Amino acid sequence: MNWIDKLVAMHKELESPQSFWFWAGLSAMSATVKDNVWMERHAYKLYPNIYVMLHADSGLKKGPPVALAKDLVSRVNNTEIISGRSSIQGILKQLGTAESVKGGGIKTKSTGFICASEFSSSLVSDPVAMTILTDLYDRNYNEGEWRSLLKMETFKLHNPTLSLLVATNEAHFEDFVQAKDIHGGFIGRMFVIAETEVNVLNPLIKKPKVIPDREELATYLREVSTLRGAFESLEDTKAGEMYEQWYTEFYTVVKKNKVKDETGTINRFGDSVLKVAMLLSLSENTSLVISEIAMSRAINICERFITDVRRTTMGKRSRVENVELKLLLLNEFLGRPDNIVSRTILVKKFYLNYRDVAELDAVLESLEEADAIARFQHGNQLMFQMKAQYVQEIAEFMKGRQ
């Protein structure tokens, strides 16, 4: 069992959603390796630092996974931990302050791990805070010295590398994260992990069968923290071939379906997959080789997280946006034999075009109410068919829009 799966398994009896433990583990790994390892992307270096937001209703046990990640990184003791209530100026000052390190010497890099069980209460409101955090995310563009002048104080950081793990609920998210942060790239750089239910009900009266061993988890992180250098090239590897095929197919669908993404998540999605693949491979071993298993898993995990981002940030779709989804579905019916398609295919093919499955179902229902399509059952599959009397009419209508 690899490190991240072991971490999740240790906490399977607790109420916090398992995805929260998983991403807390990846965040701890990210904060530990910092910019010591990277992937050569020919045009730039890609580092495995990540920003993660756990999004769930109040009381859904978001805090324990955040506390775990903070404790593990603290045990490794190789990066600055920023927790509690801070201003962006305070964060920059802490990152830029020279201090001695264990074993002698002076800290030469501005590396840090921001962690908070409630994001809105941890960061003092400041109109430039999210913009600065957005800039600091892109380690590949911040080689060497990074300078900022805020309120008459200059901050100078060297090779700033920042990882972030925070939690929030819907009310605080809508109040704290402004439109400019959604459209300006902050959320586009964030893994938003949304959950609505606890993992299990456990009043913790009885002692769990498995007691999480944090020191065991930290021991492997200490080993990973000693790694230096680039991951082996993906060229002429199975993992590289898998990524290349997925990348081409994914962005072909995005272009063909004219997917709109107000957060910028999709435009950065390729690098997001590679960051997760690096962290998953580090969970397997310290060889600095991206395994085929890690790449496949990273793709599957990241595709699921896109839905969470869109559900969290998009709110209710506008009438115009629903029309665009409706037109895509009509065009799909026209291109199918006998104008028949299953709901399963529609869910998989157009998942980038709807906020959640309920929205897709609502659009299908509206087409039924307009008498354009009809549903029927075929085995265990729910099928839809465009009604014959409307095929030519809709085809002419669609042709006129091209």
C-alpha positions, 0 to 999 in steps of 0.5 A: 500500500502506498503512502497516501492510501495508507494515510486514508486507510488509517482514518477510514473509521472517522467521520471526515470524508475520505477525499478530505484525508486524501487531499490533506495528505497530498498537501502535506507531501506538496509542502514537504517536497517544495521546489526540491523536485520538478518536472521539465516541461521544455518551456518551463519547470513544473513544481508539485506545489498545490493549493487545496480548498476543502468545501463543505457545510459547517460541521462536516469535519473539515478541520481534522484533515487540515490539522493532520497535514499541519502536524505532519509538515511540522514533524518534518520541519523543513518549511515555514508553516503559516496558520492562525490569523494573518494578513498578506503582509504578515505572510510575506514578512514571515516568508522573507525573514531570514532565520537559522535552520536545523543543522546550521546555516541560514534559510535561503528560500522563501517556502511556506505552507498555509493551512487553516480550518476556516479560510475566511477567518484566517486571512485578514480581508485585503483587496490584494491578498488573493492576487498575491497568493495567485502570483505566488502559486506559479513557482515556475514564473518566480525564479530568483527574487520576487519583490512586492511593495505594500503599504510602504513596506517592501517584501523580498522573497527568494524562489518563493514556493507556496502550498496551501490547504484551507477549508470553508463552507458555502456561506463563507466562500461566497462572502470571502471569495470575490468575483475577481478571485474567481475570474482572475485565476485564484480559484483556477489554481485551486483544487476545490474538493466539495463534499456533502456527507460525512464518511461514516457516523461515529460518535467515538465512544468506542476506541477505533480499531486502527489508531492513526500513526502520525509518526509513521506517516511523517517518517516517510515524508522525511525521506521524501524531503531529502529528494532533489532533482527532476522527474524522469522525462515522460517522453517514450514512456507509457505514462507519457503516452497516456497523458498525451492521448488524454490531453489531446482528447480532453481539449478537443472536447473542450474546443468542440463543445465550446466549453466556457470556464469562468475560473480558468481551471480548464486552461490549467488542467493539464499542469494540474494533472501532472502535479497530482501525478508527481505527488502520487508517484512520490507516494509510491516510492522515491524514484522520481519516475511517474508511474502509469498507475499514478498518471491514470489515477491523477487523470481520474481524480482531476476530472472528478474535481472539475465538477466540484469547482464548477458546482462551487463557483458557478451558482445558478446557470443563466438562461442563456447558458442553459440554451447553449447546453440545450443546443449541444444536446440537440446536435448530439441527437441529430448525429446519432443513429435513429437519433437515440442516445443514452443518458449515460453517454450524455453525462460522460460526454458533456460533463464539462458543460453543466454544473451538476447532473441535476442541471443536465436532467433539467435541460433534458426534461425541458426538451421533453416538455417541448415535445422534442424528445422522448425517454424510454428504458432499454435494459438498465439504460435510460434512453432518449430519442428525438421525435421523428417529426422534429428531426428535419425542423431541428436540423434546419434550425441548427444549420442556420446557427452554424 
